[in-house]
């Protein structure tokens, strides 16, 4: 008779579970190149960038397959008012908020009980009340990129643009379209484009005083940097006359000569340069 078979050692047949580090390495190996699906507007050259959903989709299924969970927790946050130059020289106005968050991102292995944590910072800007959430979204995206070493190349978002950079870029796009419209066969379109180009011209940085001969020394013209509330009030109080004649070239305020000294003193208080 043949002897009875030895019972199968189930413990020996069952493979050892992978460690957390091994699972992360496997995800890095399998994720491949993540395609940038986002597109910036024409003011930023229509360049491509990696969206948060692109990063999440790239690793979500692999996380689930390896029984891993990625969670984030805010450690610190800060929100500051973002200001830019207003219409009045020297005056700033609120344009939105910039928030910074520091978050701890943890990967928990539901199979082995292992866990590992990383700390990342994220920034976000918004004109209303969404800057903190945008900072969290940015932090999440770059946490995924760094933890799983996503091969995305140089992301456009690394080249941070200031508010002035964005305004300049938008003005360049508008100017290009106006230049094209200025050659239109339609006279109305041409004139509107020319007026638009004139409006885009760099505003003068000083108040200019000129003394036309035909005023015989009784009046002078104040032009240039005159769109200031205090100056507007001065011109109104002195009974000055507004001039805007393209035919004669006289543009600005026609002011009585005896008020010139007071106007110069006011400009000095407002730190406005005077030419002429």
C-alpha positions as CSV (number, residue, x, y, z in Angstrom):
1,X,0.0,0.0,0.0
2,X,1.1,3.5,-0.7
3,X,1.3,5.8,2.2
4,X,-1.1,8.7,2.7
5,X,-0.2,12.0,1.1
6,X,1.2,14.8,3.2
7,X,-1.4,17.6,3.7
8,X,-0.6,20.7,1.6
9,X,0.9,23.5,3.7
10,X,-1.4,26.4,2.8
11,X,0.8,28.9,4.6
12,X,3.8,28.0,2.4
13,X,1.7,28.2,-0.8
14,X,0.4,31.7,-0.1
15,X,2.8,34.4,-1.4
16,X,4.1,37.0,0.9
17,X,2.3,40.4,0.4
18,X,4.3,43.1,-1.2
19,X,5.6,45.9,1.0
20,X,4.3,49.4,0.7
21,X,7.6,50.6,-0.9
22,X,7.4,47.7,-3.5
23,X,3.8,48.7,-4.4
24,X,4.8,52.4,-4.9
25,X,7.7,51.2,-7.1
26,X,5.4,49.1,-9.1
27,X,3.0,52.0,-9.6
28,X,5.9,54.2,-10.7
29,X,6.9,51.5,-13.2
30,X,3.4,51.0,-14.7
31,X,2.0,54.5,-14.8
32,X,4.0,55.5,-17.9
33,X,4.0,59.0,-19.4
34,X,1.0,61.1,-18.3
35,X,-0.4,63.2,-21.2
36,X,-1.0,66.9,-20.6
37,X,-4.7,67.5,-21.4
38,X,-5.1,71.1,-20.3
39,X,-4.5,74.0,-22.6
40,X,-3.8,77.6,-21.5
41,X,-5.4,80.5,-23.3
42,X,-3.8,82.4,-26.1
43,X,-2.4,85.0,-23.6
44,X,-0.1,82.3,-22.4
45,X,0.7,80.8,-25.8
46,X,-1.9,78.1,-25.8
47,X,0.6,75.8,-24.1
48,X,-0.3,72.4,-22.6
49,X,-0.3,71.7,-18.9
50,X,-1.1,68.8,-16.6
51,X,-4.5,69.0,-15.0
52,X,-5.2,67.6,-11.5
53,X,-7.7,65.1,-13.1
54,X,-4.9,63.8,-15.4
55,X,-2.7,63.1,-12.4
56,X,-5.4,61.5,-10.4
57,X,-6.7,59.3,-13.2
58,X,-3.1,58.2,-14.0
59,X,-2.6,56.6,-10.5
60,X,-6.1,55.9,-9.1
61,X,-6.7,52.5,-10.6
62,X,-3.1,51.4,-9.7
63,X,-3.7,52.5,-6.1
64,X,-6.9,50.5,-5.9
65,X,-5.2,47.5,-7.5
66,X,-2.5,47.6,-4.9
67,X,-5.0,48.2,-2.1
68,X,-3.6,51.6,-1.3
69,X,-5.3,54.8,-0.2
70,X,-3.9,58.3,-0.6
71,X,-5.3,61.0,1.8
72,X,-4.3,64.6,2.6
73,X,-4.5,66.7,5.7
74,X,-3.9,70.4,6.0
75,X,-1.2,71.3,8.5
76,X,-1.0,75.0,8.0
77,X,-2.6,77.6,5.7
78,X,-2.4,81.3,5.0
79,X,-4.5,83.7,2.9
80,X,-3.3,87.2,2.0
81,X,-4.9,89.9,-0.1
82,X,-3.4,90.4,-3.6
83,X,-3.3,94.0,-4.7
84,X,-2.5,95.7,-7.9
85,X,-2.1,99.3,-9.1
86,X,-5.4,101.1,-9.3
87,X,-6.5,103.9,-11.6
88,X,-5.3,106.5,-9.2
89,X,-1.4,106.7,-9.1
90,X,0.0,105.3,-5.9
91,X,-3.3,103.7,-4.9
92,X,-3.6,99.9,-4.7
93,X,-6.8,98.0,-5.0
94,X,-7.7,94.4,-4.1
95,X,-7.7,92.0,-7.0
96,X,-8.2,88.7,-5.1
97,X,-6.5,86.4,-2.6
98,X,-3.4,84.2,-2.6
99,X,-3.4,81.2,-0.3
100,X,-0.6,78.9,0.7
101,X,-1.2,75.5,2.3
102,X,1.1,72.9,3.8
103,X,-0.4,69.4,3.7
104,X,0.6,66.0,4.8
105,X,-0.1,63.3,2.2
106,X,-0.3,59.8,3.5
107,X,-0.5,56.4,1.7
108,X,-2.1,53.7,3.8
109,X,-1.7,50.0,2.8
110,X,-5.0,48.3,3.6
111,X,-3.4,44.9,3.1
112,X,-0.3,45.2,5.4
113,X,-1.2,48.1,7.6
114,X,1.9,50.0,6.6
115,X,1.7,53.8,6.1
116,X,4.1,56.5,4.8
117,X,3.7,60.3,4.8
118,X,5.1,63.2,2.8
119,X,4.8,67.0,3.3
120,X,4.1,69.3,0.3
121,X,3.2,73.0,-0.1
122,X,0.6,74.4,-2.5
123,X,-0.3,77.9,-3.6
124,X,-3.5,79.2,-5.2
125,X,-4.9,82.5,-6.4
126,X,-8.6,83.4,-6.9
127,X,-10.5,86.7,-7.3
128,X,-13.2,85.6,-4.7
129,X,-13.0,82.9,-2.0
130,X,-11.6,79.8,-3.8
131,X,-7.9,80.4,-3.3
132,X,-7.4,77.9,-0.5
133,X,-9.2,75.2,-2.4
134,X,-7.0,75.9,-5.5
135,X,-3.9,75.7,-3.3
136,X,-5.1,72.3,-2.0
137,X,-5.7,71.1,-5.6
138,X,-2.2,72.2,-6.6
139,X,-0.7,70.6,-3.6
140,X,-2.5,67.3,-4.4
141,X,-1.3,67.4,-8.0
142,X,2.3,67.9,-7.1
143,X,2.1,65.4,-4.3
144,X,1.0,62.7,-6.8
145,X,3.7,63.8,-9.3
146,X,6.5,63.6,-6.7
147,X,5.4,60.5,-4.8
148,X,4.9,58.4,-7.9
149,X,7.7,60.2,-9.9
150,X,5.4,60.9,-12.8
151,X,7.4,61.6,-16.0
152,X,5.6,64.7,-17.2
153,X,8.6,66.9,-18.3
154,X,8.7,70.6,-17.7
155,X,5.3,71.7,-16.7
156,X,4.3,75.2,-17.9
157,X,3.1,76.0,-14.4
158,X,6.7,76.1,-13.2
159,X,7.0,79.4,-15.0
160,X,4.9,81.5,-12.6
161,X,3.4,84.6,-14.1
162,X,2.8,87.7,-12.0
163,X,-0.4,89.7,-12.3
164,X,1.4,92.3,-14.4
165,X,2.8,89.6,-16.7
166,X,-0.8,88.3,-17.3
167,X,-2.1,91.8,-17.9
168,X,0.7,92.6,-20.4
169,X,0.1,89.3,-22.2
170,X,-3.6,90.0,-22.5
171,X,-2.9,93.5,-23.8
172,X,-0.6,92.1,-26.4
173,X,-3.3,89.8,-27.7
174,X,-5.8,92.7,-27.9
175,X,-3.3,95.0,-29.6
176,X,-2.6,92.3,-32.2
177,X,-6.3,92.1,-33.0
178,X,-6.7,95.9,-33.2
179,X,-3.7,96.2,-35.6
180,X,-5.4,93.6,-37.9
181,X,-8.7,95.4,-37.7
182,X,-7.0,98.7,-38.5
183,X,-6.5,97.5,-42.1
184,X,-10.2,96.5,-42.5
185,X,-12.0,97.7,-45.6
186,X,-14.9,98.9,-43.4
187,X,-14.2,102.5,-42.3
188,X,-16.2,102.1,-39.1
189,X,-14.1,99.1,-38.1
190,X,-10.8,100.9,-39.0
191,X,-11.8,103.9,-36.9
192,X,-12.8,101.7,-33.9
193,X,-9.5,99.9,-34.1
194,X,-7.5,103.1,-34.3
195,X,-9.4,104.5,-31.3
196,X,-8.7,101.2,-29.4
197,X,-5.0,101.4,-30.2
198,X,-4.9,105.0,-28.9
199,X,-6.6,103.9,-25.7
200,X,-4.0,101.2,-25.2
201,X,-1.1,103.7,-25.3
202,X,1.0,104.0,-22.2
203,X,-0.5,106.6,-19.9
204,X,1.7,109.7,-19.2
205,X,3.5,109.7,-15.9
206,X,3.7,113.4,-15.4
207,X,1.5,116.5,-15.6
208,X,2.5,118.7,-18.5
209,X,2.1,122.5,-18.6
210,X,2.0,124.3,-21.9
211,X,1.5,128.0,-22.6
212,X,0.0,128.5,-26.2
213,X,0.9,131.9,-27.6
214,X,-2.7,132.6,-28.6
215,X,-3.6,132.6,-24.8
216,X,-1.4,135.7,-24.4
217,X,-0.2,134.5,-21.0
218,X,-3.6,134.6,-19.5
219,X,-4.1,130.8,-19.5
220,X,-2.1,127.6,-19.7
221,X,-3.0,124.0,-20.5
222,X,-2.5,121.2,-18.0
223,X,-2.3,117.8,-19.8
224,X,-0.8,114.4,-19.3
225,X,-1.4,112.8,-15.9
226,X,-4.6,114.6,-15.0
227,X,-7.0,111.7,-14.3
228,X,-6.5,112.1,-10.5
229,X,-9.5,112.9,-8.2
230,X,-7.6,115.7,-6.4
231,X,-6.6,117.3,-9.7
232,X,-10.2,117.0,-11.0
233,X,-11.4,118.8,-8.0
234,X,-8.8,121.5,-8.4
235,X,-9.8,122.1,-12.0
236,X,-13.5,122.3,-11.0
237,X,-12.8,124.7,-8.1
238,X,-10.8,127.0,-10.3
239,X,-13.4,127.1,-13.1
240,X,-11.0,125.5,-15.6
241,X,-12.3,124.5,-19.0
242,X,-11.9,120.9,-20.3
243,X,-10.3,120.8,-23.8
244,X,-10.4,117.8,-26.1
245,X,-9.9,119.0,-29.6
246,X,-8.0,116.8,-32.0
247,X,-8.2,119.5,-34.7
248,X,-6.3,122.1,-32.7
249,X,-4.3,119.6,-30.7
250,X,-5.3,121.2,-27.4
251,X,-6.2,118.4,-25.0
252,X,-6.4,118.8,-21.2
253,X,-7.6,121.6,-18.9
254,X,-7.4,125.3,-19.8
255,X,-6.5,127.0,-16.5
256,X,-6.1,130.7,-15.6
257,X,-2.4,131.6,-15.3
258,X,-2.7,132.8,-11.7
259,X,-3.5,129.3,-10.6
260,X,-0.3,127.8,-12.0
261,X,1.7,128.1,-8.7
262,X,-1.1,126.4,-6.7
263,X,-1.3,123.5,-9.2
264,X,2.4,122.9,-9.0
265,X,2.2,122.9,-5.2
266,X,-0.7,120.4,-5.3
267,X,1.3,118.1,-7.6
268,X,4.2,118.2,-5.3
269,X,2.0,117.0,-2.4
270,X,0.6,114.2,-4.6
271,X,4.2,113.4,-5.7
272,X,3.3,114.0,-9.4
273,X,6.1,115.3,-11.6
274,X,5.4,118.5,-13.5
275,X,6.9,119.1,-16.9
276,X,7.0,122.5,-18.7
